[in-house]
Amino acid sequence: MSVQTALSVLEHVPELRHGVVRRQVRELVADKIASLIAAGILQVADTLPSERHLAVALQVSRETVRGAMQILAGRGIIGISHGARTRVLSADVGPVTSGLHEPRIINRYDIEAIHAARLLVERPVVADAARRVDAATLAMLESSLEAQREAIGDPVRFLICDREFHVAIYRACGNDLLADFVIDLYLYAMPHRRKAVSQPGAIALSCQDHAAILAGLRARDPKAVVAAFGIHLDRIYTTTRSILEEEKAGADT
């Protein structure tokens, strides 16, 4: 069962709706939001998407998002002010991890090494996902793609949805170790990915890639999923490398 499916079950099965479980779900969502900060998708001084948009992106209730934000506010990670947008106050989120390692560790490697690793490892992982994906995950991915399309013009909100989309597919492979490793690779240079998806038309192209990936998953067609992911990985590599080269050129002048 995926984390997303578990969250859905915890929220909607009546027998499980009690105080302890609600706290557990809020803590899981707080950990997800903290992971977004650790990865650089959300940065210090950023305003968070609205409760409604976060609830849609993470596919939980607004009440759960509200509780998660209260947890993070209590830890001094975000600031909640009446009448103002909630902001990120600190990137010191503690020992939150999204894969095998703390997200910034992956940035020690260069983009060529990361791209080669993704081509080698990610394609068989998503091929297995095509064989094993369940109906609940497919429904989650459908909702995520709809949320991504609604986030055109909002790179941060899009990347939150994008992360949920990718992680759900990796988890669907059925091998948690491989999924964690691929999540680490996915998290590479996220602050630069923010700039890349801010380019005109970039989010629309990513949504187009995601639609092709989802079509392959629906068809349980590993070859189609691998081909669609290959196009997507090449696009990520090209756009991220372009941003990195621009920043290097600016630093050298």
C-alpha positions as CSV (number, residue, x, y, z in Angstrom):
1,M,0.0,0.0,0.0
2,S,1.3,3.5,-0.9
3,V,1.7,6.2,1.6
4,Q,-1.0,8.1,-0.3
5,T,-3.4,5.2,0.0
6,A,-2.6,4.9,3.7
7,L,-3.4,8.5,4.2
8,S,-6.7,8.1,2.4
9,V,-7.6,5.1,4.4
10,L,-6.7,6.7,7.7
11,E,-8.8,9.8,6.8
12,H,-11.9,8.1,5.5
13,V,-12.4,4.7,7.2
14,P,-14.8,5.6,10.1
15,E,-13.4,3.0,12.5
16,L,-10.0,4.7,12.3
17,R,-11.2,8.3,12.7
18,H,-10.2,9.0,16.3
19,G,-7.8,11.5,17.9
20,V,-4.6,9.4,17.8
21,V,-5.0,8.5,14.1
22,R,-5.8,12.1,13.2
23,R,-2.6,13.2,14.9
24,Q,-0.7,10.5,13.0
25,V,-2.0,11.7,9.7
26,R,-1.2,15.3,10.5
27,E,2.3,14.3,11.5
28,L,2.7,12.4,8.2
29,V,1.6,15.5,6.2
30,A,3.8,17.8,8.4
31,D,6.7,15.5,7.5
32,K,5.8,15.8,3.8
33,I,5.7,19.6,3.9
34,A,9.0,19.6,5.9
35,S,10.5,17.4,3.2
36,L,9.5,19.9,0.5
37,I,11.4,22.5,2.5
38,A,14.4,20.2,3.0
39,A,14.5,19.5,-0.8
40,G,14.4,23.2,-1.7
41,I,10.9,23.1,-3.4
42,L,9.8,25.5,-0.7
43,Q,12.4,28.0,0.4
44,V,12.8,30.4,3.3
45,A,10.5,33.4,2.9
46,D,8.3,31.6,0.4
47,T,4.6,31.8,1.0
48,L,3.0,28.4,1.2
49,P,0.1,27.6,-1.2
50,S,-3.3,27.9,0.3
51,E,-4.7,25.2,2.5
52,R,-7.0,24.3,-0.3
53,H,-4.2,24.0,-2.9
54,L,-2.0,22.0,-0.5
55,A,-4.9,19.7,0.3
56,V,-5.4,19.1,-3.4
57,A,-1.7,18.6,-4.1
58,L,-1.2,16.2,-1.2
59,Q,-4.7,14.7,-1.6
60,V,-5.8,15.0,2.0
61,S,-8.4,17.2,3.8
62,R,-7.9,20.9,4.5
63,E,-8.3,20.0,8.2
64,T,-5.3,17.7,7.9
65,V,-3.3,20.4,6.2
66,R,-4.3,22.9,8.9
67,G,-3.2,20.5,11.6
68,A,0.1,19.8,9.8
69,M,0.9,23.5,9.5
70,Q,0.2,24.0,13.2
71,I,2.8,21.2,14.0
72,L,5.4,23.0,11.8
73,A,4.5,26.4,13.2
74,G,5.1,24.9,16.7
75,R,8.6,23.9,15.6
76,G,9.4,27.3,14.2
77,I,9.6,26.1,10.6
78,I,6.7,28.1,9.3
79,G,5.0,31.3,10.5
80,I,1.2,31.5,10.6
81,S,-0.2,35.1,10.9
82,H,-3.9,36.0,11.0
83,G,-4.8,37.8,7.8
84,A,-1.5,37.0,6.1
85,R,-0.1,34.1,4.0
86,T,1.8,31.4,5.8
87,R,5.5,31.7,5.2
88,V,8.6,29.4,5.5
89,L,10.7,30.7,8.4
90,S,13.5,28.1,8.6
91,A,15.0,25.4,6.4
92,D,16.3,23.6,9.6
93,V,13.6,20.9,9.5
94,G,15.6,18.3,11.4
95,P,16.1,14.6,10.4
96,V,13.3,14.6,7.8
97,T,14.3,12.4,4.7
98,S,12.5,11.7,1.5
99,G,14.6,8.8,0.3
100,L,17.7,7.1,1.6
101,H,19.5,10.4,2.5
102,E,18.9,13.9,3.5
103,P,17.8,15.6,0.3
104,R,20.7,18.1,-0.1
105,I,23.3,15.3,0.0
106,I,22.4,14.3,-3.6
107,N,23.6,17.7,-4.8
108,R,27.2,16.7,-4.1
109,Y,27.2,15.0,-7.5
110,D,27.3,16.6,-10.9
111,I,24.3,16.5,-13.3
112,E,25.9,14.1,-15.7
113,A,26.3,11.5,-13.0
114,I,22.7,12.0,-11.8
115,H,21.3,11.8,-15.3
116,A,23.3,8.6,-16.1
117,A,22.1,7.1,-12.8
118,R,18.5,8.0,-13.5
119,L,18.6,6.4,-17.0
120,L,20.1,3.2,-15.5
121,V,17.9,2.8,-12.4
122,E,14.7,4.8,-13.0
123,R,13.6,3.1,-16.2
124,P,13.4,-0.4,-14.7
125,V,11.7,1.0,-11.6
126,V,8.9,2.6,-13.6
127,A,8.6,-0.5,-15.8
128,D,7.9,-2.5,-12.6
129,A,5.5,0.2,-11.6
130,A,3.6,-0.4,-14.8
131,R,3.2,-4.0,-14.0
132,R,2.2,-3.6,-10.4
133,V,0.4,-0.3,-10.1
134,D,-3.0,-0.6,-8.4
135,A,-6.3,1.2,-9.0
136,A,-5.9,3.5,-6.0
137,T,-2.5,4.8,-7.2
138,L,-3.9,5.3,-10.7
139,A,-6.8,7.3,-9.3
140,M,-4.3,9.4,-7.2
141,L,-2.1,10.0,-10.3
142,E,-5.2,11.1,-12.3
143,S,-6.1,13.7,-9.6
144,S,-2.5,14.8,-9.4
145,L,-2.3,15.4,-13.1
146,E,-5.4,17.5,-12.9
147,A,-3.9,19.5,-10.1
148,Q,-0.7,20.0,-12.1
149,R,-2.7,21.5,-15.0
150,E,-4.4,23.8,-12.6
151,A,-1.0,24.9,-11.3
152,I,0.3,26.3,-14.6
153,G,1.8,29.7,-13.7
154,D,2.6,28.6,-10.2
155,P,6.0,26.7,-10.2
156,V,6.1,26.0,-6.5
157,R,2.6,24.5,-6.4
158,F,3.3,22.5,-9.6
159,L,6.5,21.1,-8.1
160,I,4.6,20.0,-5.0
161,C,2.2,18.1,-7.2
162,D,5.1,16.9,-9.4
163,R,6.8,15.4,-6.4
164,E,3.7,13.5,-5.3
165,F,3.2,12.2,-8.8
166,H,6.8,10.9,-9.2
167,V,7.0,9.4,-5.7
168,A,3.7,7.5,-6.1
169,I,5.0,5.9,-9.3
170,Y,8.3,5.0,-7.7
171,R,6.6,3.5,-4.7
172,A,4.3,1.4,-7.1
173,C,7.3,-0.6,-8.2
174,G,7.0,-2.6,-5.0
175,N,10.6,-2.3,-3.9
176,D,11.0,0.3,-1.2
177,L,14.8,0.3,-1.4
178,L,14.8,1.1,-5.1
179,A,12.0,3.6,-4.7
180,D,14.0,5.5,-2.0
181,F,17.1,5.5,-4.2
182,V,15.2,6.9,-7.2
183,I,13.5,9.5,-5.0
184,D,17.0,10.7,-4.0
185,L,17.9,11.1,-7.7
186,Y,14.6,12.9,-8.4
187,L,15.4,15.5,-5.6
188,Y,18.6,16.6,-7.3
189,A,19.0,20.4,-7.8
190,M,15.4,21.2,-6.8
191,P,16.0,24.9,-6.4
192,H,17.3,24.9,-10.0
193,R,14.3,22.9,-11.1
194,R,12.1,25.7,-9.7
195,K,13.8,28.1,-12.1
196,A,13.5,25.6,-15.0
197,V,9.7,25.1,-14.5
198,S,9.3,28.9,-14.3
199,Q,10.2,29.2,-18.0
200,P,7.3,29.9,-20.3
201,G,5.6,26.7,-21.4
202,A,7.7,24.4,-19.1
203,I,4.9,23.3,-16.9
204,A,2.6,22.5,-19.9
205,L,5.4,20.4,-21.4
206,S,5.8,18.5,-18.1
207,C,2.1,17.9,-17.9
208,Q,2.2,16.6,-21.4
209,D,5.0,14.2,-20.4
210,H,3.1,13.1,-17.3
211,A,0.0,12.4,-19.4
212,A,1.9,10.1,-21.6
213,I,3.4,8.3,-18.6
214,L,0.0,7.9,-17.0
215,A,-1.5,6.5,-20.2
216,G,1.2,3.9,-20.2
217,L,0.5,3.0,-16.6
218,R,-3.2,2.8,-17.2
219,A,-2.5,0.3,-20.1
220,R,-0.1,-1.6,-17.8
221,D,2.4,-1.2,-20.7
222,P,6.0,-1.2,-19.3
223,K,7.5,-0.3,-22.7
224,A,5.3,2.7,-23.1
225,V,6.0,3.9,-19.6
226,V,9.8,3.6,-20.1
227,A,9.6,5.4,-23.4
228,A,7.6,8.3,-21.9
229,F,9.9,8.5,-18.9
230,G,12.9,8.6,-21.2
231,I,11.5,11.7,-22.9
232,H,10.7,13.2,-19.5
233,L,14.1,12.5,-18.1
234,D,15.8,14.0,-21.1
235,R,13.7,17.1,-20.7
236,I,14.6,17.4,-17.0
237,Y,18.3,17.0,-17.8
238,T,18.3,19.5,-20.6
239,T,16.4,22.2,-18.7
240,T,18.2,21.8,-15.4
241,R,21.6,21.8,-17.1
242,S,20.7,25.0,-18.9
243,I,19.9,26.7,-15.6
244,L,23.1,25.4,-14.0
245,E,25.2,26.7,-17.0
246,E,23.5,30.1,-16.9
247,E,24.2,30.4,-13.1
248,K,27.8,29.4,-13.6
249,A,28.3,31.9,-16.4
250,G,26.8,34.6,-14.2
251,A,29.1,33.7,-11.3
252,D,32.2,33.8,-13.6
253,T,31.5,37.3,-14.9
